[in-house]
Amino acid sequence: MDLAEFGKIMDALEKGELRVAEKVDGEWKVNRWVKEAILEGFRLGAIKDMSQGQFSFFDKDTFPVREFTAADGVRIVPGGSSIRRGAYLAPGSIVMPPAYVNVGAYVDEGTMVDSHVTIGSCAQVGKHIHISASTQIGGVLEPAGALPTIIEDGAFIGGNCGIYEGTIVQEGAVIASGVIITSSTAIFDATTGEFIRRNADGRIVVPRNAVVVSGSKPIIRNGKPLESGVHLYCPVIVKYRDEKTAGSIHLEEMLR
């Protein structure tokens, strides 16, 4: 791959014509070659002085800050946000300052990226989602064949959350403030009494319309809780989305 070919791939990513991952017949599939192209961009690039005013930046010249115009239809509120080359933000999306969106990320229409939010490399974020302040959506650039972190349409992510390691948050799910989910975080479904563990692909999938809050579980040894009473962190599904939950989220939309 040469710089010209790499540039065409970055352009296609920024226009939303190309994605790192997409749903095919109801299943998320990774476009491995796109991630490989992004990785190749780091090899092709040379470190360049990108400093602006009093702020010093030195990065690969293949990954400058992305430039927008009013015609893109994206609201990027003043205050220090950065969207990297190769990231897509759909018309109608909003970025509050400061926030960071990394290469290969896809943010669909009507989605709010709130203050101090980071959206990692290749993360796929759907339509009409609110990613609340100080939340991190983890990036998965390597290995190239691994699915990235995915937030599906209509989900709501509360403040100070962390969604990492290729977790899939399905449509309409609500993640309450402070919830952390990784590939090794078993989620307890209080409506069924069962744990949701990693699927065959090694990732956690938050079910459609699940409402997840922070909880804890006792440390078990030989089938019994330890007498120390020490508990481990555990996200808990307390219910599935209902009219009351939907009403609260609708209010968030009106406040935009």
Stockholm file with secondary structure:
# STOCKHOLM 1.0

chainA/1-256         MDLAEFGKIMDALEKGELRVAEKVDGEWKVNRWVKEAILEGFRLGAIKDMSQGQFSFFDKDTFPVREFTAADGVRIVPGGSSIRRGAYLAPGSIVMPPAYVNVGAYVDEGTMVDSHVTIGSCAQVGKHIHISASTQIGGVLEPAGALPTIIEDGAFIGGNCGIYEGTIVQEGAVIASGVIITSSTAIFDATTGEFIRRNADGRIVVPRNAVVVSGSKPIIRNGKPLESGVHLYCPVIVKYRDEKTAGSIHLEEMLR
#=GR chainA/1-256 SS CCHHHHHHHHHHHHHTSSCSEEEETTEEEECHHHHHHHHHHHHHCCEEECCBTTBCCEEETTSCBCCCCGGGCCEECSSSCEEBTTCEECTTCEECSSCEECTTCEECTTCEECTTCEECTTCEECSSCEECTTCEECCCCSSTTSCCCEECTTCEECTTCEECTTCEECTTCEECTTCEECTTCCEEETTTTEEECCCTTSCCEECTTEEEEEEEEECEETTEECTTCCEEEEEEEEEECCHHHHHHHHHHHHHC
#=GC SS_cons         CCHHHHHHHHHHHHHTSSCSEEEETTEEEECHHHHHHHHHHHHHCCEEECCBTTBCCEEETTSCBCCCCGGGCCEECSSSCEEBTTCEECTTCEECSSCEECTTCEECTTCEECTTCEECTTCEECSSCEECTTCEECCCCSSTTSCCCEECTTCEECTTCEECTTCEECTTCEECTTCEECTTCCEEETTTTEEECCCTTSCCEECTTEEEEEEEEECEETTEECTTCCEEEEEEEEEECCHHHHHHHHHHHHHC
//
